[in-house]
Every structure is written in structure tokens, then in C-alpha cells.
């Protein structure tokens, strides 16, 4: 198959997976694998990770955003933590790496589009995210503001003193806290079944209520 035929075949796929191209038949498709490697070298397609590709920007019919790609590369997952906190203007720093949580093991994927970081959480806490439409009309999964906060607190518990509320503003530089609902912070914290997280979440909620 030449590149033009390949491009026309997969032009409606925002992310190209080799499993969809090969139908599980790996040996019979070694020539196609070799072709994919050659097209990557020429810049016609971009390798996102093993078995996952995207067309070069000029040839894409659909232009998926980084949040959609993050969902697709390693799942189940949803965008959360620092990347989501910055999107909601809850922290001031611009976040370049796309941070997500997953029920699978912790993973980091680096490609030409960026760095995609996935942190493990228990299945019982894998909720509190929303399905949103990107400009491309593709659906992405991203934590709501309160869940992004709780995911962050849980995955940074070892660095957070139980009785220190100043750390949230001074070290982690949380801002615009009036947008958050304390009840949701506590509701999502319970999902982790972690006593220290509950205490930290209580202190964070006091900060939201202006009592700390």
C-alpha cells in the first residue's frame, strides 16, 4: 500500500492503532509494519507510542487535541492533576506535561507531541470526571475541578503535613478557591479510603470556607 492509499483509508481516524490496521495478524503484516517505520522516518506519520500513530499535521482530516490523545494512549484514564488544575486556573503555573490518572500502573510516554504522565489510583476512586467535547468534536475525559484537587492531594500525601494549610497557597500556589465546593472535596476524598487524605481534605475545605 502506498502512502496516499493509506492516508485515504485512515483519514477519519484521529489516532491510528496498528491493531485496527492488522486485525491481530502480526506476521502477515510485517511489510506494513516496515512501511509504517519508513513513513515515520519521512515525517508522514508520527509515532505516539508502540502501535499508535497520528498523521502529520498537513494530512490530518481530524486534529485531535492533547487531552484526547492522552485518553487514547493509555486507558482507562482521564486528564487530572496539574494539567487539569491549570486549565481550571486553580494554579498559576503553565503545565506542559499532560497529567492523567489511571487504574493501571504508573506510566510515562514521551513522543513528538509532548510528555504524557499517568499516575495510578485505585478503581474505587476512578470517578469524578466529565466527558467534554474538544473543538474537533472529539470527546475527552477530564476530572472536574474538585476531583483534580483530590487526585493531586492523594498523590502528594507524603509531602503534605496534616496540620499545615499554608502549604496549599505558599508551596502549591492554589488560587481561585472560591470556585470549589467543599462538600465535593470531601465526597471525592472518601473514595480513596485513606485516613490521612480525609484529614488533609478537611483542612483544605476549611481553607475554602475561610476558616484556615
ChimeraX attribute file (.defattr): number of C-alpha atoms within 10 A of each C-alpha:
attribute: neighborCount
match mode: 1-to-1
recipient: residues
	/A:1	9
	/A:2	8
	/A:3	13
	/A:4	9
	/A:5	10
	/A:6	12
	/A:7	18
	/A:8	11
	/A:9	11
	/A:10	17
	/A:11	17
	/A:12	12
	/A:13	16
	/A:14	21
	/A:15	20
	/A:16	20
	/A:17	18
	/A:18	18
	/A:19	12
	/A:20	11
	/A:21	16
	/A:22	15
	/A:23	9
	/A:24	11
	/A:25	10
	/A:26	13
	/A:27	9
	/A:28	10
	/A:29	15
	/A:30	12
	/A:31	12
	/A:32	16
	/A:33	17
	/A:34	11
	/A:35	15
	/A:36	21
	/A:37	15
	/A:38	13
	/A:39	16
	/A:40	17
	/A:41	12
	/A:42	10
	/A:43	13
	/A:44	17
	/A:45	22
	/A:46	22
	/A:47	21
	/A:48	21
	/A:49	13
	/A:50	9
	/A:51	15
	/A:52	16
	/A:53	19
	/A:54	24
	/A:55	24
	/A:56	14
	/A:57	13
	/A:58	8
	/A:59	15
	/A:60	17
	/A:61	16
	/A:62	17
	/A:63	20
	/A:64	20
	/A:65	15
	/A:66	17
	/A:67	23
	/A:68	22
	/A:69	18
	/A:70	25
	/A:71	22
	/A:72	17
	/A:73	19
	/A:74	20
	/A:75	14
	/A:76	14
	/A:77	25
	/A:78	29
	/A:79	29
	/A:80	30
	/A:81	25
	/A:82	23
	/A:83	22
	/A:84	26
	/A:85	27
	/A:86	18
	/A:87	14
	/A:88	16
	/A:89	17
	/A:90	22
	/A:91	20
	/A:92	15
	/A:93	14
	/A:94	12
	/A:95	14
	/A:96	12
	/A:97	15
	/A:98	22
	/A:99	23
	/A:100	32
	/A:101	30
	/A:102	24
	/A:103	18
	/A:104	16
	/A:105	10
	/A:106	13
	/A:107	14
	/A:108	14
	/A:109	15
	/A:110	12
	/A:111	11
	/A:112	8
	/A:113	12
	/A:114	14
	/A:115	15
	/A:116	23
	/A:117	19
	/A:118	26
	/A:119	19
	/A:120	17
	/A:121	19
	/A:122	13
	/A:123	12
	/A:124	11
	/A:125	17
	/A:126	21
	/A:127	14
	/A:128	18
	/A:129	19
	/A:130	14
	/A:131	13
	/A:132	13
	/A:133	12
	/A:134	14
	/A:135	10
	/A:136	13
	/A:137	11
	/A:138	16
	/A:139	16
	/A:140	22
	/A:141	20
	/A:142	26
	/A:143	25
	/A:144	20
	/A:145	24
	/A:146	23
	/A:147	26
	/A:148	26
	/A:149	24
	/A:150	29
	/A:151	26
	/A:152	17
	/A:153	21
	/A:154	19
	/A:155	15
	/A:156	11
	/A:157	14
	/A:158	10
	/A:159	9
	/A:160	17
	/A:161	13
	/A:162	16
	/A:163	10
	/A:164	12
	/A:165	18
	/A:166	15
	/A:167	15
	/A:168	16
	/A:169	13
	/A:170	9
	/A:171	9
	/A:172	13
	/A:173	13
	/A:174	18
	/A:175	15
	/A:176	12
	/A:177	18
	/A:178	12
	/A:179	13
	/A:180	17
	/A:181	14
	/A:182	19
	/A:183	12
	/A:184	17
	/A:185	22
	/A:186	21
	/A:187	16
	/A:188	22
	/A:189	26
	/A:190	17
	/A:191	16
	/A:192	19
	/A:193	13
	/A:194	11
	/A:195	11
	/A:196	15
	/A:197	22
	/A:198	23
	/A:199	16
	/A:200	23
	/A:201	24
	/A:202	19
	/A:203	20
	/A:204	26
	/A:205	22
	/A:206	14
	/A:207	18
	/A:208	18
	/A:209	14
	/A:210	10
	/A:211	9
	/A:212	12
